[in-house]
Amino acid sequence: MVEPNKTVEQADSRTTLDPRDWGALRKIAHVALDDALDFVQSVRERPVWRPLPDSVRAALAEPLPVGPQGMEQVYEDFLRFVLPYTLGNIHPRFLGWVHGSGLPSGIIAEIMEAAMNANCGGRDHSGIYVERTVIEWCKSIFSFPAEANGVLLTGTSMANLAGLTVARNAQADGDLRRSGLHGYPRRLVAYASAEVHECVPRAMEILGLGRDALRKIPVDSCFRMDLAALRNAIAADRQTGAEPFCVVGTAGTVNTGSIDDLASLAELCKEQGLWFHVDGAFGALAMLCPEIRPRLSGIEQADSIAFDFHKWMHVQYDAGCLLVRNGQQQHKTFAMNPDYLQHTARGLAGGGVWPCDLGPELSRGFRALKIWFAIKQHGVAVFANAIAANCEHAEYLAGLVRNASHVDLMNPPCLSIVCFRFHPPDWSSAALDRLNEDVVADLQESGIAAPSTTRIHGALSVRVNITNHRTKREDLDLMFESAIRAASLRMASAPAV
Ligand SMILES: *Cc1c(COP(=O)(O)O)cnc(C)c1O
């Protein structure tokens, strides 16, 4: 006969996911923590990026494990196949797209987030209060009023989508939550500059408005929305029976870092009765810098602002935020009230307004914790200094470009972004596009630096974005010298076509 206790124990070992040997797990955990800190501390000694060898791709494509491999094995596989082939955005010479470079403080915050595993959709616990505090801090950064509210989301793509949802519902006639757009009498249209980030037209698609309903307004020579053209577009739409509901201003465009004239946009929106949303994915946090803040003037009048902590504040991915001036409208757009999510005055179901009623997510992690750690540990002044330093870096790089031959500076350096294009004489524009694309790929594959590409006035350009608290002038020197070398090699070997 089997002893009852033994049966229980056997059943337990088949179903429990806690370690049988906490001591062994503790040992690996300590090693992992040291590895994590070493990985960040020694980042300069490694290439920015290395492509995954075929053998590693094959190893990663393993079939579903049914039996246990054990933590030692998983961790070993991680060290061999995953860690060395990361994106590289914590590296000082990762200069592509718009990425944050991470904070060592986040390692501790994310360990504790994992230990707590709190679902921050709602209910009455510390996570909700930490998020509220973070939102209050954000409101103070943008001088938003007390009745404003906000929610943490994965990033600005989601925050733009959620913000436009509030805008649409607040501006449209009737109850769109009930009726949707079915039978809506007029076409709802919104406006943004031609430089708007692609996630905004995609948000219009998801909202059922269609991307054509986002009118793309031409930009001036500084890549800012042309206000006269905006006015004309609104008037033309009204004339043809469409219903303008929103203007999206950009604070830091993804191509060149330019900032729309937000104060004029705010005024125009007030006059026209339109919702004013700002996509400030990375640029909005330049509000922290007294010397840059004037260029963002008007953002404090926005009806909603979308921005990221994971870009220019370097908080670990993912961490975005939507702020809404009228918190009631945000709540009205997203609140749910089913039987199984009742709020109560006391007990776990208390605690006031829950984040799940301020955005589209119900279950959600404790994103606020890493932001709270970061801001409390460093204070916002250090982030402001790092942002200001990056803007100076952009000016410095623009100077290097201006002084080099056969390279065109493609944009006035705005915030952190500098685009340039190698331009040997007598090459066709198609050949120049290829040259510049190759130079970027050469740099990336060399592991020396990782800029990216974009098109400026249709011309494929090397795009350097410096939202990186580890970047120094020497890094930009090395990147630019290496780019010139790569371009010279290609110019020497490839006949111009
Ligand atoms: C990065 C970026 C986005 C998208 O933000 P995610 O956090 O990547 O979703 C939107 N707009 C601008 C201007 C951006 O730079």
The ligand as an SDF file (V2000), in Angstrom:
LIG
                    3D

 15 15  0  0  0  0  0  0  0  0999 V2000
    9.1300   55.4790  -31.8220 C   0  0  0  0  0  0  0  0  0  0  0  0
    8.0650   56.3770  -32.2730 C   0  0  0  0  0  0  0  0  0  0  0  0
    6.7370   55.9610  -32.2890 C   0  0  0  0  0  0  0  0  0  0  0  0
    6.3370   54.5640  -31.9230 C   0  0  0  0  0  0  0  0  0  0  0  0
    6.5730   54.3310  -30.5620 O   0  0  0  0  0  0  0  0  0  0  0  0
    6.7630   52.8620  -30.0000 P   0  0  0  0  0  0  0  0  0  0  0  0
    7.1010   53.0470  -28.5810 O   0  0  0  0  0  0  0  0  0  0  0  0
    7.8900   52.2540  -30.8010 O   0  0  0  0  0  0  0  0  0  0  0  0
    5.4890   52.1370  -30.2270 O   0  0  0  0  0  0  0  0  0  0  0  0
    5.7800   56.8770  -32.6390 C   0  0  0  0  0  0  0  0  0  0  0  0
    6.1060   58.1320  -32.9850 N   0  0  0  0  0  0  0  0  0  0  0  0
    7.3790   58.5620  -33.0040 C   0  0  0  0  0  0  0  0  0  0  0  0
    7.6630   59.9870  -33.3820 C   0  0  0  0  0  0  0  0  0  0  0  0
    8.4050   57.6980  -32.6530 C   0  0  0  0  0  0  0  0  0  0  0  0
    9.6800   58.1230  -32.6550 O   0  0  0  0  0  0  0  0  0  0  0  0
  1  2  1  0
  2  3  1  0
  2 14  2  0
  3  4  1  0
  3 10  2  0
  4  5  1  0
  5  6  1  0
  6  7  2  0
  6  8  1  0
  6  9  1  0
 10 11  1  0
 11 12  2  0
 12 13  1  0
 12 14  1  0
 14 15  1  0
M  END
$$$$
